[in-house]
Amino acid sequence: MTVNPRLKLLELTNSSPAVNLNELSALPRSGLDQAIVELEEAELVTLSDGVLTMNCKQRVKLAEQLIHSGIDAKKVSRFLGWREFENFAEHILSENDFSTCKHLVFKSSAGRREIDILAWNDTFTLAVDCKHWLGGLSSGRMKEAAEAQVERATALARRPELLHRLKIPRVNGRSIIPVILALGELRDRLVDGVPIVSVSKLLSFIYDVSPIDSNLKRIRLLDSASQSRLA
């Protein structure tokens, strides 16, 4: 089976940012040399004294490059760390006409809350929770995660001024869709109205989701008048 040298580099630098070229000796030399030259030209690797190094930013860019070349997103993203996975997901959303805000931290009546990625376009507002799950999870654990994300999205919906600060258009008419983004494809794809989306299906989800799909959980943003009465 042919091994993609770029994918192999992503795998090896997952555990350590530095790779000795001897570790790549099993790969075809011509393909490896060409890949390293191209990655150096693109400033995605640093090569010195037979040691190749990649930082987090370079690894995420390489992952994006691999996806664009046709490598399966699930295969690529399993070699990314948690923070890198979030960056990868944000890039997919922003490359497909969503504005994004990572790590939106805010106070609610129940305490501090955080949305991993808030993404919006003219039609949708997604509150995305990134889970480095590959599979094998119980329905109970997925249900707990879905309920927690609904609670976070509900808390955000009660703070419309935060969305105004992000310059999100037409805030008063919006609803928030809580979403869980997983690394692998899980058995349950909808839990109590919350979509469980694998990273390999993120593109199809954002293009196929319907604004009138009654199966999806939607949390209406509190309008300014209602917020004033609650204050």
N, C-alpha and C positions, 0 to 999 in steps of 0.2 A: 504494500500500500504506500502510495506517495505521501510524504510528510511535507506540509507547507512550512517552510523555514520561518516565515513571519509568525505563524501561529505557534510554532515551537518556541520562539523567542518570548512570546507573550506568556506561555506556560512556565518557562524556566525563570523569568523575572518576577513571577507571582510570589515566589518564596524569598527571593533575594534580588536586589536591584542590579547586581553584578553577575555576569556569566562569563566563565572562561571558555574560549572558543573550542577547547578540547572537549567540552561537554556536547558540542555540536558535530563531533567527528563522524557520527553515523549518518548525517545528512549528506546528500550529493554535493560535492564541493563547488561545482559550477553554480548551482542554484543558490547555495548559501552565500557565496562571494557576491553574486549579483544582488541578492536581497540586502546584504549589509551595505553595499555601495549605495543603493537606492535609499535605504533608510538613513544613512549618514547625510546624503544630499538633502533629504527632507527634514534633517535635524531631529530625527526620531530616536537616534541612538548616539552614544559616544563610544568610540573605540580607541583604546590606549594599551599598548604592550600586551596585546592578545586578550584583553578583558573588555567585554562589551557591557555598558551600563545604560539603564533606562530609568527615568524618574516617572512619577505617577502621571504627570501631564502627557509625557511621551507615550506611556502605555495606553492611556485612553484614546489618544489620537491614532495609535496603531490599531486598536480595537475597531475604531470607526472605519479606518481604511480597509480592514479585513471584511467588515460587513458590506461595505460598498463594492468590494470585489466579488461578493457572492458567497462568502463563508457564512454558515448558519450562525445566527445571533446567539443562540443558546450555547453553542460550542465555544464561541468567542468569549461570552460574558462569564462563563464559569471560571475563567482564569483572571477575573478582575476581583479586587478586594471590595469591601462594602462601600467605601467612599467612592472608589472608582466606578462601581456599579451605578451609584447615584449620578455621577457626572455623565456617564454613558447614557442613562435614561433621559437626563435633561437635554443632552445634545440631540437625541432622536426627536424629542418634542419641539425643541427650538428650530430644528432643521425642517420641521413640517408645520410652520406657521403658528406655533404656540409661543406666547411670551411666558417666561418662567421666573419663579423666585424660589431659590433653594433655602431650606432651613428657616422657614417663617416661624419665628417664636413669638408667642403672645400670651397674655394673661386672660384667664376665663374665671368664672365664678367658682370653678372646681380646682383652680390652680394653673400652673404653667403648662402650656401646650405647644407642640411643634408639628408643623407639616413638612415632610421631607421635601416635596416639590409641589408648589402650587403652579398650575399651568392653565392658561386661558387663551382663547381666541374670541372671535365675534359671537360664537355660538355656545361654547362650553367653558365651564370652570371646573378643573379637575384637582382634587386634593389627593396626591399620590403618596402612598406609603411604600417605600422600597424594602422588600424582604429578600435576603440572600438565600431563598429557599430553592432547593433542587427537586424536592418531591418527597413522597412518603409521609406526609403530614396527616394527622387525624382530622376528621371533620370538626371535632370540638375545638382544636387549636385554630383552624381557619375561621371558625365562627367567632372565637374570642378576638382574633385580629380584625375581623370585619366590624364587630361591634365597637372596638376601640377606635377604628378609623371613622366610623359614623359619629362617635362622640366628639372626636377632634374637629371634624367638618362642621358639626352642629355648633360647637363653641366658636368656630371662625365665622359662621353665618350670623352669629349674634354680635359680631364686631365689623359691620360694614365699612366703618371708617378706615380700617386697615386696607381694604381693597381700594378705597378712594385714594389712599396714599400711594398705592402701587400704580395709580392712573389706569385702573381697569375700567373700560367704558361701560356705561349703562349698568351700574352696580345694582340699582334698585330692582331691576327686572331679572336678575340672575338667580340661578340655583347652583349649588355645589354638588358635584358627583364624587363621592368617596371611591377611591380606586386602590387596590393593592397590586403592586407590580412585583412579580416573583421571577427568580432566575430561571427556574425550570417550569415545565408545563405540569400543572396539578390536575387532579381528578375533577375537583369542583371548580367551575368557572364563574359561578354566581352564587354568593352566599348572602342570604337575606337582602338581596338587591345590590350587593356590593360586588362589582366585577373583580375576579382574580385573574390578572392578565400576565402571561409569561412574556419575558422580554422579546422572545422571538415572534410574538403576536402583537406587540405594541403598535406597530405601524398599521396592521389591519384593523386593530381596535379603534384607533383614532380616526380612521377613514370610514369605518363601517358603522360606528355607533350612531344611533338615531336620536335626534333631539326630542322625539315623541315616544321613545321606548318606555312603556309603563313598567317594565320589569326592573329598570334601574332605580336605585335609591337616589333621590334628589332632595337636597335640603335648601329650602328657599331662604335667600338672604333676608334678614330683618331689615325692613325699610327704615328710613330715618325717623319717621313719626313714631313708629313702634319702639324704636330704640330710645327715643326721648321719654316715652311713657314708662319704660323700664328703669331708666336711670334714676 
